[in-house]
Amino acid sequence: MAEFVSKLVEKGLAYRTDDGSYYFRIAKFPEYGKLSKKDFGGMQDGVRVDVDEYDKDSARDFALWKAPKPGETSWESSIGPGRPGWHLECSVMSMMELGKTFDLHAGGEDLIFPHHENEIAQSESLTGKTFAHFWFHARFLLVEGEKMSKSLGNFFTLRDLVLKGYRPSSIRYLLASVPYRHQLNFTFDGLKQAAISVERLRNFRVRLTAGTFPDGTGNDMQALASSTMERMRAALDDDLNTAQAQAAIFDMVRRANAAFDAGEIKKDDVPPLLEALAKFDEIFAVLNDDDGPKLKQVFDWALAEGREKDISDELREAVQSGKLSDGDIEKKILEIEVARRARDFKISDAIRAQLTDAGVIVEITKDGVRWHRK
């Protein structure tokens, strides 16, 4: 970072003030404002005291390196003691890891100006190259229609949500349900609906993998699976339109379930439908029930921190059901199927009750026995 500043000074793009700080000379970068679409061309320094107080050439010039003040952390460097400015470290880290130019730069919408604008100015002034080809700015999150803040009491960490009994996969699904350029209104009703959506996808996959199908193929299902993957890819290629990608997969699930109920799914239709689900899950990562370890981790943390009263009944039940692995559950499902074939419904019902107590819902369908966790 010190070398970066030195090179800017050598090119006349930065300067040192009497106190040992270094500032970037914005007047030397005519394109300043191109990311935020702000016009600084006719802007005056205005209040002169700002310039005098910091001994800057212009009030608009931003800090690259700040001289130490009593009690502040500082480092010795080739340009003198001090600490790097907020913008400087980002440019240097990016270039060291990704090169002078890279494709995607992300951040919240609040970082467009001045942070990212300053990154561009100092980086492109030094290298003469485009700093980042695409800028990826996410909108702020609303909670129940209001801006999230501690003062409003609507501030939740992921751990808070898990303590309330919400599964990480449902949270992940909801957060990805709105394209990043649109503002997500986070609601608990929406989180409950996300859990239902995730469960619907998982049940559809179980229906495909556990069902028995006649030989052959139905051209409609093959075409449906193919068009679904094309729609998902087109949506994600369109500036990561995650909402349209999710809509595509649920349209497939709806139509395939209708065909399922009508007995129109054939054996050769199953792999393409499963492939479409797998492609969806490469992005959204919700099909596999991997919540158990995360739920247990938060549960144990709450106990260790003396916050047992904050553990919801839903989380307790989820941790209890998590004591049964998927493999254990599958064995018990097989026992149910064997008992039912032998018409020993007493044993079948007893095993089903055990699973229910462990938080596993068992459904008896014409296609066989299906299950999912609460």
Residue, then its C-alpha position, 0 to 999 in steps of 0.5 A: m500500500a505504501e508503494f502504491v501511494s509512492k507511485l501515485v505521488e511520483k505521477g503527480l496524482a497524490y501529495r503529502t500534507d504537512d502532517g504526513s498524510y497523503y491525499f489523492r488529487i481528484a482534479k487529475f482524474p477527469e472521469y471521477g463520478k462515472l460510476s455514481k453518475k455524479d457530475f463534479g465538473g463545476m463543483q467548488d470547494g465551498v467551505r474553505v475551512d475544510v481545505d485549511e483544516y486538513d491542509k488539502d489542495s481541495a476539499r474533495d481530495f480523499a485520503l490515501w494514507k493518514a498520519p498517526k494521531p495520539g492513541e490511534t494504531s499506526w505502522e511504520s512504512s516507506i512513506g512514513p508512519g500512519r495507517p492506510g485509507w479505507h479505499l486504498e487497501c481494497s484497490v491493493m488487495s484486488m490487484m494483488e489477487l486478481g490483477k490490474t483488471f478483473d471482471l466482477h466487483a461486488g458491494g452494497e449500494d451504499l458503497i457506490f459513492p464514495h468508496h467504489e468511486n475512489e477505488i476506480a480513481q486511484s486504481e485507473s489513474l495508476t495503471g491506465k487500465t479499467f479497474a473492474h468491468f462490471w459492478f455488482h451492487a446489492r440493494f438494502l434489505l427491508v424487514e417487514g417493510e422497514k429499514m433494518s436497524k437495531s433502534l427499531g428492534n427489527f435487526f436479526t442475525l442468522r443465529d437469531l433466526v435459527l434460534k427462532g426455529y428457521r432452517p438455514s436452507s429456508i433463509r438461504y432460499l428467501l434471500a436469493s428469491v429476489p434479484y440483487r438489484h431489487q429490494l427484498n422485504f424480509t418478512f417472517d411470512g415470507l420465510k415460512q413460505a420459503a420453507i414450504s417451497v424448499e420442502r416442495l422441491r425436496n418432496f418432488r425429488v423424493r417422488l422421482t427417486a422413490g417412485t416406480f415408472p413404466d418403461g418408455t418416455g413421454n416427449d412432453m416431460q423430456a421437452l419440459a426438463s430441457s426448456t426448464m434448464e434453458r429458462m433457468r440459464a436465460a434468467l441467470d444470464d439476465d443479470l442474475n434474475t434469480a426470481q425467474a430462475q425459481a419460477a422456471i423450476f416451480d413451473m416444471v414441478r407443477r406440470a410434472n406433478a400433474a403428469f405424475d398424478a395422471g400416470e404419464i411419467k415414464k422411466d426415461d423421463v426421470p433422469p432429465l427431470l432430476e438433471a433440471l433439479a440438480k442444475f437448479d441446486e447448483i445455484f440455490a443449494v437447498l435440495n439436500d437437507d444439510d441443516g442438521p449440523k448448523l441447527k445443532q451448532v446454534f443449539d449448543w452455542a445457546l446452551a453454552e452462552g446461557r441462552e437456553k430460554d431463547i431456544s424455540d420449541e421448533l429448534r428443539e424439535a429440529v435438533q431432536s429429529g436431527k439425531l436420526s440420520d437420513g440413512d437411519i430414516e431410510k432403514k425405518i421406511l424400508e421396515i414400514e414397507v416390509a411390514r405393509r407388504a406383510r399386512d402387519f399394520k400394527i408394526s408399520d404404524a408403530i414405526r411410523a409413530q416413532l418417526t413422527d416423534a422424532g420429527v419425521i413426517v411419513e406419507i403413505t402414497k400410491d407410489g410408496v412411502r415418502w418422508h420428510r422432516k418437519 
